[in-house]
């Protein structure tokens, strides 16, 4: 089920990204030759009008083939030379490179905007359905049904080794004859810090209740025992349609800003040789996180999908060949030098960048597999 969910979510994220390119290109009067989900070989394809809509075998990606974007000149036409000349004259104004550079930039950016808008809609739906929120957060006065929830779990801590995870709801803590069953996070932390033996923890993951015994240790928190979890009192916030759309926009902006800062910080650390590649997840790692979100509930799955969508938007804006940001960089250079960059050069650079990205993804996937062994 997790693999199916992962493929559905990935396909949805690719679809909205490519749909952004597709819509903006069509509205700008640019010919779109193919709209594809996945990479070849092709499983199914149907031509509607001038565009072929394709479903390909390799599910990790997709593309929109825009006429003239990579310098191709009717390479797929099979008509006679006379027909080709007539079509070329007809479609010359519909080439990507025939449009003003600001139109080209808008087409390139539209895929990124598609991911951002998609995330905004998902977060807005989460607000309409009831989104988890801390009693100490922005919506403190509007939180309903507050519960003691595990916000973070330190790796290799007693809690982590016992299988506790972020999002688990703590129902009760027992230490010998003492029992804690409230929702106040500060009181729960004090209870754990005063424990003198094994803690009997009742918790719920999604709708499934469970029990686990954890022995607090010293050294995690100065001066008292701890089990390596961060606790928060989290309830549910639910709004109407218009308020949800507004709060969804604010939350989308906040996440987008944090993702951008985090990525820039990672790039800085990578340049300095201090980056931790273990913090990056590939397809297998993301699939595992999707599985965990599914167990916690539908709203968690929506929120995680929105988070991935915003990550893809920011990553695609990086000035790396084969990404939208790399193409935007070439466009900016062309604007500065006042002439087009040779098509053969851009194709070679973008192709090289694509294979480097595939190689990096395979490397991260290998690391994800090693973590599971």
N, C-alpha and C positions, 0 to 999 in steps of 0.2 A: 504493500500500500504506500509506503514511504517513497519508493522509486517512482510510482505512478504520480504521486503528488508533486514530486520534484520535477518531473518532465512536464506536467501541466503548468506549474508555476513558471518554469523556465520558458516554455512556449509562450505563455501569456506576456512575460516581460519582453521577449524578443519581438512578439507581435506588436505591442504598443510602441516599441522603439521604432521598428521599421514602418509602422503605420504613420508615425509622425513624419518621417522622410517622404513617404508615399503621398500623403495628403498635401504637404507643402509643395512638393514637386508638381503634382497635378494642378494645384491652384495657381502655380506660377507658369503653367503652360508648357512644362517640360515633359517630354515623352518618357514614360516608365515602361521598360521592356519586360521586367520580371519582378514579382514580389514572392520571396521564398522564405519559408521557415525551415531551418536546418541547412546543412551543407550537403552538396552532391555526394553520391549519386541520387538522382531523382526517383522518388517512389510514385508520385502522382503529380500531374501538371495539367492545367486547363487554361486555354487562352480565351480571355473575355475582352473583346475590343482589341486593343493593341498590347495588352499586358498579359503575360503568362503568370498564373498563380500556382506556385509549386510547393510540394511537401517533400523534403529530402530526408535521406537516411540518417545522417549524423545530426543528432538533435541539439548539439551545443552551439547554437547561434542562428543566424539568418541574415538575409540581405535584401536590399532593393536595388535592382540593376537600372540605373538612371542613364538615359541616352547621353553620351558625351562626357560623363563624369570622369572616366579614366582615359579619355582621348580616343575611344573607339569610334569608328566611322562606318556605321551600317555593316559591321562585319557579319551580321547574321542574315543579311539579305541574300536571296538566291535569284533575283530577277536579272534581266538582261542589263547591259550597260546603260541603255537608254532609259529603262525604268528606274535604275538605280540613281541616275542623274536627276530624274524628275522627283523621286522621293527625297533625295538629298536636298534639292532646292526647297521642297515643301517643308522638310523637317529641320533645316539648318537653323531656323529661328527657335526651334524647340530643344536645341542642345543645352545641356547644363552649362557649358562654357560660353554659350552665346548670351546668357543672362548677365545682368549687372552683378558685380561681386557681392553686393549686399543681399541679393536674392539667393545667390549660391550659399552664402553664409547662413541665411535663414533656413534653407533646405537642410544643411548639415546640422544645425542646432536643433531642428525640429524633432529629431529622434530623442535627444536628451530631454527636451520639453515633454515629449510623450511619456517618458518614464517618470518625470516629476508630477505631471498631471495624474497619471495612474496611481502613484503613491498617495497623492492628495485625496483622490476619490476613495481609496481603500481605508485611509485613516478616517475620513469623514463617515464612511459606513460603520467603522468601529465605534465612533462617537454615537451614532444613531442606535447601534445595537447594545452599547454599554462597554466602555473601555476601562481597563484597570488603571487606577490612579492613586497615588499616595495621599494620605490625609495631611501631609506636610507640603504638598505641591500646590500648583496654580489653582486647582479646583477644590481646595481643602473644604470649603463650606458646602460643596455640592456632592461630596463623596457619600455613597450609600453602601450599606452592608460591609463595613470595614473588617478585614481579617488579617491575622498575623501571617506574613508571607516572606519566604526566603528570597531576597533580592540578588545576592551573590553567594557563590561557594568557592572558597579557595582551593586550587588544585592540590592534591596530595594531603589535604587536611583530613581530620577524622570524619567530618561530614561528607567530604568528597569521596572518601574511600567507602563510606557507608551507602553511597548512592543517592544522597540528597542532591537536588538540582534547583536552579533558579526557577521561581514560579510555583514551587511547592507551598501549599498552605499548611501551616503548623496548627494542628487542632489542640494538642496538649503536650506538656513537658512534665515528666515525672522523675523525681530523684528521691528514691527511698520512700519516705512518707510524705514528702512535699509534692504538691501538684500545682502546675500553672496552666490555666486554660483561657487566659484573656487574649486581647488583641493588641495591647500596648507593647510596642517594640522595645522601648526602654526598660520596662518591667521584665520582659522576657530576657533581655541581655543581662540584667542584674541576677535573675534566677539562674542562668547558665554560669555566670561568674562566681556564684556562691555554691555551686554544686560540689559535692565531695565524692561522687562516684559516677557510675554509668547512668546516662540519661536515657530514659525510655521516651521516644518521640513518636507521637501519632501525627500523621500528616496526610494530605490529600493531593494527588497529582491529577489535575482535571477532575473527573468524577470518581476516581478510584482511591479509596482510603488504604493506607499502608501503615506499618509499624516498623521502627528500626531502633536499635540500641547503639548509642554513640558514647564513647568515653572522652570527656574533655581533657585537654592537655595544656600544659603551660608553655609559653614561648610564642604563642600566636598573638595574644594581647598582653601587654605588660602588667605584671602583678596579679593576674588571676587566670583561672582556667577558661578555655574557649574551645569551640569545635570547628571554627573556620567558616562561619556563615555571617552574612549581613542580613539583618532583619528589618523589615518595614511594615507599617500598617497600611494595607492597600485595599481599597474598595472599588466600587464601580461608579463611573460617571456616564450619564446618558442625557443627550440633548435632542432637540427637534432638528428638522432638516436644515434650516437656514443657520442655526447656531452651530450645528455640526460641520457644515461646510466652512464656516468662518474659523472655528477652532481647529479644523483639519488643516486649513491653510497655515495657521500659526505654528502648529506642531510640525508640519512638513518643512517649514522654513527653519525651525529650530534643529530638526534632525539633519537637514541638508547642510546647515552651517557646521554642526558638530562633525559630520562625516568629512566635510572639506578640511576642517582643521586637523582631524585625525590623519587623513591621507597625506596632507602636506607635512605633518610631523613625521610620518613614517618615511616619506621621501627624504626628508632632511637627515633622519637617522641612517637611511640606506647610503646616502652620500658620505656620511661620516663613518660608515662601516659599523654602525651600532644597531642596525635594524634586526628585529627578531622575526624571522620568517615563520617561526612556529605559530605566530598569531594570525597567519593568513590561512584561509580555508579554500580548498578547491571544490569541484563538484561533489566529491564524496563527503567532504566535511559539511558542505551546505545541505546536502541531502539528510545528513544526520541531524542537523539543527532543525530542519523542517519536520523531521519525525518527532523531535522533542516538542516543537511548537504545536504539532497536531495533537499530541497527548494532553497538553495543557488546555487546549480548547480552540474553537474556531477564531475567536478574536485575536488570540496570540498568533495564530497562523496568518491572519490578515495583516497584523502589525509587522510581523517578520517579513512578509512578502513586500510590504511598503518599504521597509528598511533596505532590503536587497535592491529594490528598484531605484532608490535614491543613491545607493552605492554605485550601481551601474551608470547612473547619470553622471556622477562626479568622475568616475574612472574614464568614461568615454570622452570627457572634456580634456583629459591630459593630452599634451602635444606629442603623442606617440604615433608613429606611422601605423596605418591600418585602422586607427581609431578616428572618431570624428574630430577630436582635438588636433590630430596630426594633419588632417585635411584642412582644418581651419588655419593651421600654421602656414601651410603652403599657400593658402589663399591670401593670408596677410603678407607673405613675402612677395607674392605677385603684385599686390597693391603697392608695395614699397618700390619694387624695381620697375613697375609699369610695363611688364610684359609677362606672358604665360611661362611657367616652368615647363620644360619639355615633357611631353606625355610619357615617353619611355622612361624617363628618370623617376617620375612620380609613381608609375606602375611598379618599377623595380623596388623602390623604397617601401611602398605599401605592401608589396608581396613579401619582402624580407621581414617587415614588421609583423605581418600576419603569422609567418612561420615562427618568429621569435616568441610571439604571444602564445601560440600553440605549444611550443616547447616549454615555456614557463608554466602553462597550465598542467602539462603532463608531469612536470617536476613537483608542483604542489599536490597533484593527485597522488603521486608516489608517496609523498610525505604523509598524506591523509591515510593511505593504506598502511604505512608503517605504524602509525599511531594506533590502528585497530588491531595490530598483531600482538 
